């Protein structure tokens, strides 16, 4: 009987200890955090992951959102709102210690459902491990649905900005009648986007203004993401950190020639700029990538800018700002159809040392109609790639990537010859 009583007493003490521990843990996990208002204007707003904050209208976010499997929380740990004290243009605390980097997407409300596919691709393949912020820019106002849906998908903080009207319109020096005549001629000649006004505004904005938006002021790196893209392979390393540590300023996944009908005077204008500002041309430039005759003509090779990871400091440099201003005054964005891709590419090839430009051969990327798929089967298997290498564009005759490898004396990846 005494043994039974002793067991009952020990059991009672043990139960009391368990109850006390449970009470302490529950108190520790329910600590409240107040998130100060950012005071964002109607043209710049920031939505925070794992916290509720009004942005024109409140975007409902639960503070109990499950933590990413890539970063499991310790049992009983308090769930800290990811964007505590975040301000417009600033990264959230979850990225503290990483790079001052963000994704950037230029989109409208009608692009939502094709854009969320892109976001899901990037989050699943890369950002679930790093939780970088995402900046969305629009020449109009983002509606509440766009903000709710994108905020729910992005693991970092989302920022929404409106483009200034003067950056998305015809400059004062443009002859609108002349520009309209050009668009009609291009429509008759069936040149892609040849008759589009908005496409020209977009190309001009991406060429000279996106990096000046206040939401990007505190960032040093960006990764451009467009609607409808795919990321085929797992990306386990931080590409922003890799770029910084390896002293790279610009990177790409696809390269091909531009339609010459859209850039008839771009190179002549560039040559005039080089003659007037020779100090901006880097001694170790990559002229031999963009010209086959020592700079006399432009071969059209450019980096496809719908995917680019780059340093914002390059676009903010005196060399690039002067170059864009020179091109802008020439009027080719409207009198022809100069694209941001050849503008970015020519600038990178001329103003950067060639070793600061990088080709990502193992990311796996798609934007209609071209695929980038790693040629090396070992890479595809190790990175869980889901692309068909037979559809890869990289080593085909129309691609400029082989030229990039040749002029930089780079070794081609294993298996490239199987996909030419």
C-alpha positions as CSV (number, residue, x, y, z in Angstrom):
1,X,0.0,0.0,0.0
2,X,2.9,2.4,0.8
3,X,4.4,1.6,-2.6
4,X,1.2,2.5,-4.3
5,X,0.9,5.8,-2.4
6,X,4.5,6.7,-3.2
7,X,3.8,6.0,-6.9
8,X,0.7,8.2,-6.8
9,X,2.7,11.0,-5.1
10,X,5.5,10.8,-7.7
11,X,3.0,10.8,-10.5
12,X,1.3,13.9,-9.1
13,X,4.5,15.8,-8.8
14,X,5.5,14.8,-12.4
15,X,2.1,16.0,-13.7
16,X,2.4,19.3,-11.9
17,X,5.9,19.9,-13.4
18,X,4.5,19.2,-16.9
19,X,1.6,21.6,-16.4
20,X,4.0,24.3,-15.2
21,X,6.3,23.8,-18.2
22,X,3.4,23.9,-20.6
23,X,2.2,27.2,-19.1
24,X,5.7,28.8,-19.4
25,X,6.1,27.7,-23.0
26,X,2.7,28.9,-24.0
27,X,3.4,32.3,-22.4
28,X,6.7,32.5,-24.3
29,X,5.1,31.6,-27.7
30,X,2.4,34.2,-27.5
31,X,4.4,37.4,-27.1
32,X,2.8,40.2,-29.1
33,X,4.7,42.4,-31.5
34,X,3.5,45.8,-32.7
35,X,4.4,46.8,-36.3
36,X,4.8,50.6,-36.8
37,X,3.1,52.2,-39.7
38,X,5.3,53.0,-42.7
39,X,3.3,56.0,-43.7
40,X,3.4,54.8,-47.3
41,X,1.9,57.0,-50.0
42,X,-0.6,55.9,-52.6
43,X,2.3,55.5,-55.1
44,X,4.6,53.5,-52.8
45,X,3.5,50.9,-50.4
46,X,5.0,47.9,-48.6
47,X,3.2,44.7,-47.5
48,X,4.8,42.7,-44.8
49,X,4.9,38.9,-44.5
50,X,3.5,37.4,-41.3
51,X,2.0,40.7,-40.2
52,X,-1.1,42.8,-40.8
53,X,-0.5,46.4,-42.0
54,X,-2.8,48.7,-44.0
55,X,-1.8,49.5,-47.5
56,X,-4.6,51.7,-48.8
57,X,-6.8,48.8,-47.6
58,X,-5.6,46.2,-45.1
59,X,-4.0,43.1,-46.5
60,X,-4.9,40.2,-44.2
61,X,-1.8,38.2,-43.2
62,X,-1.8,35.8,-40.3
63,X,1.0,36.0,-37.8
64,X,0.8,32.2,-37.5
65,X,1.8,31.5,-41.1
66,X,3.9,28.3,-41.1
67,X,7.6,28.7,-41.2
68,X,9.3,27.7,-44.5
69,X,10.6,24.1,-44.3
70,X,14.0,25.5,-45.3
71,X,14.2,27.4,-42.0
72,X,12.3,25.4,-39.3
73,X,11.6,27.2,-36.1
74,X,12.6,25.7,-32.8
75,X,9.9,24.2,-30.7
76,X,8.2,26.9,-28.5
77,X,9.9,29.8,-30.3
78,X,8.0,33.0,-30.8
79,X,7.0,33.7,-34.3
80,X,8.5,37.1,-35.2
81,X,6.8,39.1,-37.9
82,X,9.2,39.0,-40.9
83,X,8.9,42.6,-41.8
84,X,9.1,44.1,-38.3
85,X,10.0,47.8,-38.7
86,X,10.2,47.4,-42.5
87,X,10.0,50.7,-44.4
88,X,9.4,51.3,-48.0
89,X,12.4,50.2,-50.0
90,X,14.0,48.4,-47.1
91,X,14.6,44.6,-46.8
92,X,12.8,42.7,-44.0
93,X,14.7,41.4,-41.0
94,X,14.5,37.9,-42.4
95,X,17.1,39.0,-45.0
96,X,19.3,40.6,-42.5
97,X,22.9,39.5,-43.0
98,X,22.2,38.7,-46.6
99,X,22.5,41.0,-49.6
100,X,20.6,44.3,-50.1
101,X,18.8,42.7,-53.0
102,X,15.3,42.4,-54.4
103,X,13.3,40.9,-57.2
104,X,11.7,43.5,-59.6
105,X,8.7,42.9,-61.7
106,X,7.1,45.5,-64.0
107,X,3.4,44.5,-64.3
108,X,-0.2,45.5,-64.4
109,X,-3.2,44.1,-62.7
110,X,-4.2,42.1,-65.8
111,X,-0.8,40.3,-65.6
112,X,-1.5,38.9,-62.1
113,X,-2.2,35.2,-63.0
114,X,0.7,34.8,-65.4
115,X,2.9,36.6,-62.9
116,X,2.0,34.4,-59.9
117,X,3.2,31.4,-61.9
118,X,6.6,33.2,-62.2
119,X,6.6,34.0,-58.5
120,X,5.8,30.4,-57.6
121,X,8.6,29.2,-59.8
122,X,11.2,31.6,-58.2
123,X,10.0,31.0,-54.7
124,X,10.0,27.2,-55.0
125,X,13.4,27.0,-56.8
126,X,15.2,29.7,-54.9
127,X,13.6,32.3,-52.6
128,X,12.1,29.8,-50.2
129,X,15.6,29.5,-48.8
130,X,16.5,33.2,-48.8
131,X,13.3,35.2,-48.4
132,X,14.3,38.2,-50.5
133,X,11.9,41.1,-51.0
134,X,9.9,41.7,-54.2
135,X,9.3,45.1,-55.8
136,X,6.3,45.5,-58.2
137,X,6.1,48.5,-60.4
138,X,3.1,49.7,-62.5
139,X,2.3,52.7,-64.6
140,X,-1.2,52.6,-62.9
141,X,-2.4,51.6,-59.5
142,X,-2.2,48.0,-58.2
143,X,-5.6,46.8,-57.0
144,X,-6.2,45.0,-53.7
145,X,-6.4,41.6,-55.3
146,X,-3.0,41.9,-56.9
147,X,-1.5,42.9,-53.6
148,X,-3.3,40.2,-51.6
149,X,-2.3,37.4,-54.0
150,X,1.3,38.4,-54.5
151,X,1.9,39.1,-50.8
152,X,0.6,35.6,-50.0
153,X,3.1,34.0,-52.4
154,X,6.3,36.0,-51.7
155,X,8.3,34.8,-48.7
156,X,10.0,38.2,-48.3
157,X,8.4,41.7,-48.0
158,X,6.4,42.9,-51.0
159,X,6.6,46.5,-52.2
160,X,4.2,48.3,-54.7
161,X,5.2,51.4,-56.6
162,X,3.7,53.6,-59.2
163,X,5.7,54.9,-62.1
164,X,5.9,58.7,-62.6
165,X,3.9,59.8,-65.6
166,X,6.9,61.7,-67.1
167,X,8.9,58.4,-67.1
168,X,6.1,56.6,-69.0
169,X,5.2,58.9,-71.8
170,X,6.6,60.9,-74.7
171,X,9.4,63.3,-73.8
172,X,8.9,66.9,-74.9
173,X,11.5,66.6,-77.7
174,X,9.8,63.7,-79.5
175,X,7.8,64.5,-82.7
176,X,4.7,62.5,-82.1
177,X,3.6,62.6,-85.7
178,X,6.9,61.2,-86.8
179,X,6.7,58.5,-84.2
180,X,3.2,57.6,-85.3
181,X,4.4,57.2,-88.9
182,X,7.2,54.9,-87.8
183,X,4.7,52.7,-85.8
184,X,2.4,52.4,-88.8
185,X,5.3,51.4,-91.1
186,X,6.4,48.8,-88.6
187,X,2.9,47.5,-88.4
188,X,2.7,47.1,-92.1
189,X,6.1,45.3,-92.1
190,X,4.8,43.0,-89.3
191,X,7.7,43.8,-86.9
192,X,6.9,42.4,-83.5
193,X,5.6,45.2,-81.1
194,X,6.4,47.6,-84.0
195,X,3.1,49.5,-83.6
196,X,3.0,49.4,-79.8
197,X,3.2,52.6,-77.8
198,X,3.2,50.9,-74.4
199,X,6.0,48.6,-75.4
200,X,8.2,51.6,-76.3
201,X,7.4,53.2,-73.0
202,X,8.3,50.0,-71.2
203,X,11.7,49.7,-73.1
204,X,12.5,53.3,-72.3
205,X,11.6,52.9,-68.6
206,X,13.5,49.6,-68.2
207,X,16.5,51.3,-69.9
208,X,16.7,54.5,-67.9
209,X,14.3,54.7,-65.0
210,X,13.4,51.6,-63.1
211,X,16.6,51.8,-61.0
212,X,15.7,55.3,-59.9
213,X,12.4,54.4,-58.4
214,X,12.4,55.3,-54.6
215,X,11.5,51.7,-53.7
216,X,14.9,50.6,-55.0
217,X,16.9,53.3,-53.3
218,X,18.1,51.1,-50.5
219,X,18.9,48.0,-52.6
220,X,22.2,47.2,-54.3
221,X,21.2,44.2,-56.4
222,X,18.1,43.1,-58.3
223,X,16.7,40.1,-60.2
224,X,14.3,40.9,-62.9
225,X,11.2,38.6,-63.2
226,X,8.6,38.8,-65.9
227,X,5.2,37.0,-66.2
228,X,5.1,33.6,-67.7
229,X,8.7,32.5,-67.0
230,X,9.9,29.2,-65.6
231,X,12.9,28.3,-63.5
232,X,13.8,24.7,-64.2
233,X,16.5,23.8,-61.6
234,X,17.0,24.1,-57.9
235,X,19.2,27.1,-56.9
236,X,20.6,26.3,-53.5
237,X,23.3,29.0,-53.4
238,X,22.5,32.7,-52.9
239,X,23.1,34.1,-56.4
240,X,23.3,37.7,-55.1
241,X,26.0,36.7,-52.7
242,X,27.8,34.8,-55.4
243,X,27.7,37.8,-57.7
244,X,29.2,40.1,-55.0
245,X,31.9,37.6,-53.9
246,X,33.0,37.0,-57.5
247,X,32.9,40.6,-58.5
248,X,30.2,40.2,-61.1
249,X,28.0,43.1,-62.1
250,X,25.7,41.7,-64.8
251,X,24.5,38.1,-65.5
252,X,22.2,36.5,-68.1
253,X,20.8,33.1,-69.2
254,X,19.9,33.7,-72.9
255,X,21.6,35.6,-75.6
256,X,20.6,36.1,-79.3
257,X,20.7,38.8,-82.0
258,X,18.2,41.7,-82.0
259,X,15.9,42.4,-84.9
260,X,18.0,44.9,-86.9
261,X,14.9,46.6,-88.2
262,X,14.2,47.9,-84.7
263,X,17.7,49.4,-84.0
264,X,18.8,50.8,-87.3
265,X,20.6,53.8,-85.8
266,X,21.4,52.5,-82.3
267,X,25.0,51.6,-83.1
268,X,25.7,54.8,-85.0
269,X,24.4,56.7,-81.9
270,X,26.6,54.6,-79.7
271,X,29.7,55.3,-81.8
272,X,29.0,59.0,-81.6
273,X,28.7,58.6,-77.8
274,X,32.0,56.7,-77.6
275,X,33.7,59.4,-79.6
276,X,32.4,62.1,-77.3
277,X,33.0,60.2,-74.0
278,X,35.9,57.9,-74.6
279,X,36.7,57.9,-70.9
280,X,33.8,55.7,-70.1
281,X,35.0,52.7,-72.3
282,X,36.6,50.1,-70.1
283,X,40.1,49.0,-71.2
284,X,39.1,45.3,-70.8
285,X,35.7,45.8,-72.6
286,X,33.8,43.1,-74.5
287,X,33.5,44.9,-77.8
288,X,34.4,41.6,-79.6
289,X,31.1,40.1,-78.4
290,X,28.9,42.8,-79.8
291,X,30.9,43.6,-83.0
292,X,32.6,41.3,-85.5
293,X,34.6,44.0,-87.1
294,X,36.3,45.9,-84.3
295,X,33.4,48.2,-83.6
296,X,32.5,49.4,-87.1
297,X,29.1,47.6,-87.0
298,X,26.9,46.0,-84.3
299,X,26.2,42.3,-84.8
300,X,23.0,42.5,-82.7
301,X,24.1,40.1,-80.0
302,X,22.4,41.0,-76.7
303,X,21.6,39.5,-73.4
304,X,17.9,38.8,-73.0
305,X,16.9,41.2,-70.2
306,X,13.7,39.4,-69.1
307,X,16.2,37.5,-66.9
308,X,19.0,39.6,-65.5
309,X,20.7,39.6,-62.1
310,X,22.7,42.8,-61.8
311,X,24.3,45.4,-59.6
312,X,22.1,48.5,-59.4
313,X,25.3,50.6,-59.0
314,X,26.2,49.9,-62.6
315,X,22.9,51.5,-63.9
316,X,23.5,54.4,-61.5
317,X,27.0,55.0,-62.7
318,X,28.0,58.2,-64.5
319,X,28.9,56.2,-67.6
320,X,25.5,54.5,-67.9
321,X,23.5,57.6,-67.0
322,X,25.3,59.6,-69.6
323,X,24.8,56.9,-72.2
324,X,21.1,56.6,-71.5
325,X,20.6,60.4,-71.7
326,X,22.5,60.4,-75.0
327,X,20.2,57.7,-76.4
328,X,17.1,59.2,-75.0
329,X,17.8,62.6,-76.7
330,X,18.4,60.8,-80.0
331,X,14.8,59.6,-79.9
332,X,15.4,56.0,-81.0
333,X,13.0,54.6,-78.4
334,X,10.2,56.2,-80.4
335,X,11.5,56.8,-83.9
336,X,12.6,53.2,-84.1
337,X,12.0,50.6,-81.5
338,X,15.1,50.4,-79.4
339,X,14.8,47.7,-76.7
340,X,16.1,47.7,-73.2
341,X,18.0,44.5,-73.9
342,X,20.4,45.8,-76.5
343,X,20.8,49.0,-74.6
344,X,21.7,47.1,-71.4
345,X,23.9,44.7,-73.3
346,X,25.9,47.3,-75.3
347,X,26.4,49.3,-72.1
348,X,27.6,46.2,-70.1
349,X,29.9,45.2,-73.0
350,X,31.5,48.6,-73.3
351,X,31.6,50.0,-69.7
352,X,32.3,46.9,-67.7
353,X,35.4,44.7,-67.6
354,X,34.6,41.5,-69.5
355,X,35.1,39.4,-66.4
356,X,32.3,41.2,-64.6
357,X,29.7,39.7,-67.0
358,X,28.5,36.2,-66.2
359,X,26.5,33.5,-68.0
360,X,24.4,31.3,-65.6
361,X,24.5,27.9,-67.4
362,X,23.0,25.9,-64.6
363,X,19.9,27.9,-63.6
364,X,17.5,26.5,-66.2
365,X,15.2,29.2,-67.6
366,X,12.4,29.7,-70.0
367,X,10.7,32.7,-71.5
368,X,8.7,32.1,-74.6
369,X,10.0,30.9,-77.0
370,X,13.5,30.0,-75.7
371,X,14.7,27.4,-73.2
372,X,17.9,27.4,-71.2
373,X,18.6,23.9,-70.0
374,X,22.0,22.7,-68.5
375,X,23.8,20.6,-71.1
376,X,25.5,18.4,-68.4
377,X,23.3,15.6,-67.3
378,X,25.1,15.4,-63.9
379,X,24.1,19.0,-63.3
380,X,20.5,18.4,-64.3
381,X,20.1,15.4,-62.0
382,X,21.9,17.1,-59.1
383,X,19.8,20.2,-59.3
384,X,16.5,18.4,-59.9
385,X,16.0,20.1,-63.3
386,X,12.8,19.4,-65.1
387,X,13.8,20.7,-68.6
388,X,14.3,18.8,-71.8
389,X,17.9,19.4,-73.0
390,X,16.8,18.8,-76.6
391,X,14.8,22.0,-76.4
392,X,17.8,24.0,-75.1
393,X,18.6,27.1,-77.2
394,X,22.0,27.8,-75.7
395,X,24.3,26.1,-78.3
396,X,22.1,26.4,-81.4
397,X,23.2,28.4,-84.4
398,X,21.1,31.5,-83.6
399,X,22.3,31.8,-80.1
400,X,25.1,34.3,-79.1
401,X,26.2,32.2,-76.1
402,X,28.8,30.3,-78.2
403,X,30.3,33.6,-79.2
404,X,30.4,34.7,-75.5
405,X,32.4,31.6,-74.7
406,X,34.7,32.0,-77.6
407,X,35.7,35.7,-77.0
408,X,36.2,35.0,-73.3
409,X,38.1,31.8,-73.9
410,X,35.8,29.8,-71.6
411,X,35.5,26.0,-71.5
412,X,32.1,24.8,-72.6
413,X,30.1,22.5,-70.3
414,X,30.1,18.8,-70.6
415,X,27.6,17.5,-73.2
416,X,27.1,20.8,-75.1
417,X,27.8,19.1,-78.4
418,X,24.7,16.9,-78.0
419,X,22.4,19.9,-78.2
420,X,23.6,22.0,-81.2
